[in-house]
Amino acid sequence: VRRADGVIALPPLQEARLPNGASVVVARRPGVPLAAVRLLVEAGASLDPRDGHGMANLVAQAARRGTARRTGKEIDDHVESLGSELGAGADEDASYFGLSAPAEFLKDLLDVVVDVATSPTFPIREWERIRRREVAGLAHVLDEPGAVADRAMIQTAYRGHPYGHPTDGRAAHLRRLRRSDAVAFHRRWFGPAATTLVVVGAVDPDAVLAMATRSLGRWKADAPRAPLPPAPPAVERSVLVVDKPDVTQTQVRIAAPALARATPEYFPALVANAVFGGGFTSRLMEAVRVNRGLSYGVRSRFAMSRATGIFFVSSFTKLESTAELVEVILDEARRFCDAGPGEDELSRAQSYLAGLFPLSLETHDQVAEKLADVRLYGIPLEDVSRYREKVRAVTVEQCRELARRHFPLDRGVIVAVGPARHIARSLERFGPVSVIPARKVI
Amino acid sequence: MMFNGAAKYGPKEFDRLLESRGGSSNAYTSNDVTAYYEDFASDALETVLDLEADRMRSLAVTPETLEQERQVVKEERRLRTENSVFGLMEEQLEALVFLAHPYRWPVIGWMDDIERITRDDCLEFFRTYYAPGNAAIYAVGDLDPDATIALLERFYGDIPARPPPGPVAQGEPLQRGERRAAVRYPSQAAALLAGWRGPPARSPDSAALDVLQTALAVGESSRLRRRLVEEEELAVSVNVSWGWRIDPGVFLIFAELAPDGTPGDVERALWEEIDRVATAPLPAAELRRAKRLLRSSVLHELATHNGVAHALGQAEVLLGDWREAGRALELYAAVTPRDVRRAAEAWLDPARRCVVTLEPEASR
């Protein structure tokens, strides 16, 4: 809902902390007769064992394959016969279970979501099958140059850090994981104190709270809240060429460690990024696509997690213009750090962000995700409700200052996925080049 | 080229002005339509209509912007087709399913065509198809309908009418036997893409094929996912799409195999499952499940202004009347088990099947 003063009126929230420590957030919203259910446990891939990358994600996938009360098949049959689809997975900070429920079936579906998150039994045959499927799925990732680039970027920008591996893990690690590892991971990290349940939509908040109390409130487990990962190590300028001999286009990423989501600089970062590499009129889009026709797309982004984050630029171009693309991106970053955005660019980016923000709160699912984020990252609800004035308050000087500290100029890794024999030499002028075969990132 | 300047708003101005008013814009081309859309805070409506009408009235195609855009589109083709397993396979499949209909050409074009398109080609296409009589506008959201219509008349009213474009060539011959193509590529695992020429969107069978698609491959308990992915572990993923088009649509099945999977086993299982739905009606519980999933998906689409505008436009283009968008739920509700069986039998005939296999080969 938009108000004249620019404040976004969120639906009234009903929040409760159950006696066992679990948090419940409910928001009633008019609109379509659906309800978004999102249950998050603060146990993500950053807790994966050192030689067990992919554990958190695998645990979430396998959790839905059977509980004390239902087999995996029964769960699928039940949920889908009510017109819904259960989702489960993990990112670096948390594990998620959720679905979009037709409002009339909310009670049944909420019960299933809580059941799989809290009481999975990891039946051995299902565990083995899901593990095989995940390993096989990773093979197909190798055929997607963009996905290979993203994985290589995470691994090099966060080298040695708990965030430094893709959440879906590595094939060699997944093959080693045993069912007993999953049971132990769940027992150690899944508990009510680390759990938040968010329900948004055409619901009666009191009734939802009562349902949540009955199901989630019964859960007894004394898993502690996981410790936050440390600050990432500094990254020197280096170039990683991931060799894919047969592609005809190079995927490029340039990344450096940057900011955690709860940073007080969140809004300057958002606005500076919008000017530099956000919308269709960003500096990067103009330099790379509009003025030179080097790529179909280019963008930059602060990817912010709980403990830390990265700033990265991503794009792609034909093999022969790989070095030119990197050069143009670095030149633009330098130019931005020197002078910051112009007043007109700043004001355009602010209008753009403020104008589009309501569109990110249009559906029940989007609102549920924002509320879950507020919990997970420990950020004020005002980041949502007063988003527009916070965006408008950002200054040219703040943007420039932020860019100087976080744009990947002299440090930061350059990742290029393509045929090494065509592109590696041309990248030597940007830093020491190492070449690895693509299969090394799986 | 539509973002590269017109008479009133020159190069780079379209998005700058729109973004400065709190909006964003994008566009896509499908086999049947090109859609331009803007999302924006509603007080920018006048700006948006001014920008849109300007480019319909007076698009500028300069040699410089055309050359630059040509390079951009070549990068898009390298991204989505030449370096994408699915993109390579899909391009082959469309060329198998259609011998005569222009649907056999990839929407983005063959690389050589992108290279050779001239400024005159662009202008002629623009004059023919970007005419007011060939366009429709949908505005959804926090708007006053009368004031919006008045604004539309103000901005678009003076754009001269042009003759309606001619009909799209038809004449697709009857398919008399399976067609196959192989794509050899240094991929990690095999994959299979199968397709059948279906009815046009207006056919009453369209809704039944949506139900069938849902029963076959939406959700873990769908027939193909349960058998191929869960029970027999022949595939890592299976997806089915039934794409509504003005002329015949294509019913597609895409399966990614496990690295040690055998394409023959996947095909056998797929054809058996297709035969089952073509010979016996869906049990009531499966039909109810599919209808509930479809209802949720319609509700999801209608939950955003963009989704509603899109649904209205699709209904107008594909079904001839935007009002049909409001009938989606009743259309699905009316589908019977017999409809689904009959549609499967009519359209998924083994003799009219087209199959593209991905055969992994060593790197060159």
Interface residues (C-beta under 8 A of the other chain):
Chain A: R2 G31 V32 P33 L34 K73 D76 D77 V79 E80 S81 L82 G83 S84 E85 L86 S100 P102 R129 R132 R133 A136 G137 A139 H140 L142 D143 E144 P145 G146 P245 D246 V247 T248 Q249 G279 F280 T281 E286 R289 V290 N291 R292 G293 L294 S295 Y296 F316 T317 K318 S347 R348 A349 S351 Y352 A354 G355 L356 P358 L359 E362 T363 H364
Chain B: F3 K12 D15 R16 E19 S20 R21 G22 G23 S24 S25 N26 D39 F40 A41 A44 E67 Q68 E69 R70 Q71 V72 V73 K74 E75 E76 R78 L79 E82 N83 S84 V85 D142 Y185 P186 S187 Q188 A189 V218 G219 E220 S221 S222 R226 V229 E230 E233 V236 S237 E256 A258 P259 A285 R288 R289 R292 L293 R295 S296 L299 H300 L302 A303 T304 H305 N306 S363 R364
